[in-house]
Structures are given as structure tokens and as C-alpha cells.
Amino acid sequence: MSTDQRIGADESGVPGYAALAAGAMVLWVVAEIALRWELVAILADPIGSPRGADMLLVGIGFPLLAGAIAWLGRRRGIEPEDWDYEVSLRSVAAGVGGVVAFFVALLAVVLTITAIQGMPDAGTATPPVEPGAATWVLAALLIVNGLVVPLAEELAWRGVIQTALMDSYGVLAGSAVAATGFVLKHVVVDGGADPIRLASLVILAVIFSALRARWGTASSTVAHLGANLLATGLAVAAL
């Protein structure tokens, strides 16, 4: 369904799509906090691993949450074809280029911060898993954070939310609002972010939103998968 048809089907027009996007963002944040703060605390001891509990809950919860947001979007007229999952050589290549751009930009940020503040204390870094974590926890981290999270977040945040925002405010402003919301979501759920983490979130959000606007959600999904798989794989390999 075209943008004009969607707006025509929604008597509230632009405010309706803005409200859909805002509601979807709030829903995601509240649900993720419930999953990763409350339920993880309950399941960590029975499962024997806080990170293992986190990955199991995210692996189940994120696809359900993305599906719920997609359903809400369809009720307002944002159909699957509007998510723009057009797979082509160009969209895939752009996504791969986005991965390269992310790591180059992040390296520049790290070097700049290091030059200003000096090398960070390695002892202050938060490990990806707790000491002595079982092999299944590492495998779950790689699968969930590397595959499930990008696929679910891209459907919800670029396929539905950014689509609604671009329809409401135009491509540039809508993409900027979507990127800002994506960064804030991570900062809120994580309980804050150090300068390097914040920079990585901003870079990723800008790249993902730009790819979605120019080459579609398939392209931003490729970039998200590549960035998460590489980052998670390196973190696991370093243990």
C-alpha cells in the first residue's frame, strides 16, 4: 500500500503515524526492561547464569515483541511491502559497506578518546558473560545477540517505526527521529552508556537509518547482522 493510501486509510493522518511510532517505541522499551531487568533476576538462579537467562528471554521475547509491533503497524495500514525488505546486490553491498563504515568510524572515536583521556582501565570493562559461564551460554550469546536481536530490531525499528516516522515527517526528519529513539532505547535499557558505547550507538543508529531510507530494511538488516555478529564473535573469542 502506498504512503498516500496509508494516510488516506488513517483519518488522523500524520499525528496517527507519529502516535503509532511513539507508542511502538515506548512499548519496546517497557517490554525490554521487563524482560532484561525483572524476569532475568527471577530466572538467573534456576538457569544458573544471568547472561544465559538474559539470552533465553531475549531470544524468545524480541521476536514476539517485533511481531506485536508489526501487527500494530498493519492495523494502521503499514503492510509488509511497506517494510521495504527488497533484497538485491545493491542493498546487500550497501549493508556490508555500512558494517565497514561502522568499524572505521568507531576506531576513529576510540583513538580520539584514547588520545584525550588515555587508555581505559581494562579492569573496568564489563565482560560479555559472567566468569565460568557454560559453553551453551556463549553459544546463546552469539546466536541471540548476533542473529535474533538484529532481525527483530530491524523489523520493528526500521520496518515499522521508521516507516511510520518517514511517512509522518519526511525521510530526513523521520530517519533522524528513528535513529534518536533507537539510541535512547539502548541507553535507557542499559542504564546509561560510557562515551565509547554511546558513540557506537549513535554511529550504528545513523548508519541503520540511512541505509533504511536509501536502500530499504534489507540493507539495514545486513548491516545490523554484520555489526552484531562481528562484535559478539570478537567478544566471545577474547574470553
Sequence and secondary structure as in RCSB ss.txt:
>XXXX:A:sequence
MSTDQRIGADESGVPGYAALAAGAMVLWVVAEIALRWELVAILADPIGSPRGADMLLVGIGFPLLAGAIAWLGRR
RGIEPEDWDYEVSLRSVAAGVGGVVAFFVALLAVVLTITAIQGMPDAGTATPPVEPGAATWVLAALLIVNGLVVP
LAEELAWRGVIQTALMDSYGVLAGSAVAATGFVLKHVVVDGGADPIRLASLVILAVIFSALRARWGTASSTVAHL
GANLLATGLAVAAL
>XXXX:A:secstr
  HHHHHHH TT HHHHHHHHHHHHHHHHHHHHIIIIIIHHHHHHHHT HHHHHHHHHHHHHHHHHHHHHHHHHH
TT  GGGG     HHHHHHHHHHHHHHHHHHHHHHHHHHHHH    GGGS  SS TT  HHHHHHHHHIIIIIHH
HHHIIIIIIIIIHHHHHHH HHHHHHHHHHHHHHHHHHHHT   HHHHHHHHHHHHHHHHHHHHH HHHHHHHHH
HHHHHHHHHHHHT 
